[in-house]
């Protein structure tokens, strides 16, 4: 039985289980009570030769953040979310984690963020629990499989219009190339011609620029991808020569996003984001008919041809003209 006493340092817990003693001090009485409950279970298991078999959801999130997340492309986002999950499931024992715990967490999150955000978080939670089950032996069953996921939102199909593109280029100071926002304008043009993502554009070095293509080392799926350059895309790249010694645009993905948002605000445009330049590029290139489906997938880095249906967004009028 645990004894909890208030001291000048906080709340001191003293306990004896099977002849073994342990103690600890905590800032709050609640933390002291939670530690005592968990420690009693651990000491009883230890007495049976089963030490270490008791783990909490917080233990799982921390170990995943330390060992697995660093191997992922989106490690920064994962670690931030896992730290938050650690506060949302702080003292739930994995052995007692049930579908209703996750359902309550899901419903709470749906009141705070969008359904698409909750879907991403549930995917991460499922990965953590699968790691616990398959690799670490901490779980017998994954309770996530019994929890209904929010309805997936419809894929974006926004194609940026020429009038919007021209307004954005003016707001970014095109065709200048002295300031970072000028580099963003050029990066925007190259994105519209190639479908390259923000992070991919930010990472392009002159050493990666070859006759007819750009080699991307830092891609979403972690695989090296060669992006072919059209005549117009080559012209954009050539306009940046001399801007920086080693980097084509010499700007971070975060700065690209900031300048792009600020430019939209200045010209009063809404309804599209930088990533819609990828939809626009896929639609323009697909509409031209110059590339076959698999060639388009190769250029955009899609392993699943179904993604072409997500990004290639011709209007009904475009299709009507072909009939």
Residue, then its C-alpha position, 0 to 999 in steps of 0.5 A: x500500500x502506498x503512503x503519500x505525504x505533503x512535503x516542502x518539495x511536493x508530494x512524497x510517495x513511499x510504498x512496500x510491495x512483496x518486501x521491496x520498498x520504493x519512493x519518489x517525489x512529485x509536484x502534484x498529488x495526482x502525479x504521485x497517485x498515478x506513479x504509485x498505481x503504476x509502480x505497484x503493478x511493476x513491482x508485483x510483476x517484477x516479483x513474478x519475474x515479469x518485469x518490464x511487461x507493463x507499458x503505457x501509451x505514453x511510453x509507446x509514443x516516446x519510443x516511436x518518436x525516438x526510434x522510428x520517426x527519425x527514419x521518416x520524411x515527415x519526422x518533424x511533424x510526427x514528433x510534434x504530434x506524438x508529443x501531443x498524443x503523449x499528453x492526450x494519452x498520458x497514463x493509459x496502460x497499453x494492455x487496457x487501451x481500448x477502442x472506446x479510448x481512441x473513439x473519445x480521442x477522435x471525437x474530441x479532435x474532430x471538434x478542434x481540427x478538420x477531418x483530414x487532419x484527424x485522418x492523418x493523426x489516426x494513421x500515425x496512431x495506428x502505425x505506433x500501435x502496429x509497431x507495438x504489436x509487431x516489433x516490440x511485443x507490447x500489444x496483443x491486438x491493435x484497438x485502432x482497427x475497431x475505430x471508424x475513421x472520419x470520412x475522407x474529404x474530396x481531393x482538391x481539383x483547383x487549377x490556378x487561372x492565368x489571371x491569378x498567375x499573372x497577379x501573383x507574379x506581379x505581386x512577387x516582383x517578377x521578372x526581378x531577381x534581386x530579392x527572395x520574393x523574386x526567387x519565389x516568383x521564378x520557383x512558382x513558374x517552374x512549379x507550374x511547368x514541372x509540378x515540383x513541390x515546395x521542398x523539392x524546389x527549395x532543395x535544387x542545387x546547380x549540381x542537380x541541373x542537367x541538360x533536359x532535366x533536374x535531379x531531385x534528391x529530397x522527394x516526398x517518398x525519399x526516392x531520387x526523381x529526375x524531372x524533365x524540363x520543357x523548353x519553357x521550364x529550361x528558360x525559367x532555370x536559365x533566368x536564375x543563373x548567377x543568382x546564387x553560386x550553389x543553389x538555384x533559388x537559395x530559399x527554404x520551403x517555409x520562406x516560399x510559403x510565407x512569400x506566396x501567402x503574403x503575395x496572395x494577401x496583397x492582391x486579394x486572392x483566395x481559394x488556392x494554395x501553392x500545392x495547387x500549382x502541382x494540380x495546374x501543371x498536371x492538368x496543363x501537361x496532361x491536356x497537351x497530350x504530349x505524355x502518356x499516362x505512365x510518362x506523366x506518373x514518372x515525371x510527377x513521382x506517382x507510384x500509383x497511376x490513380x494519382x493521375x486522376x487526382x491531379x489531372x483536372x480538365x474542365x468539362x469544356x476541355x473534354x467537350x472540345x475533344x469530342 
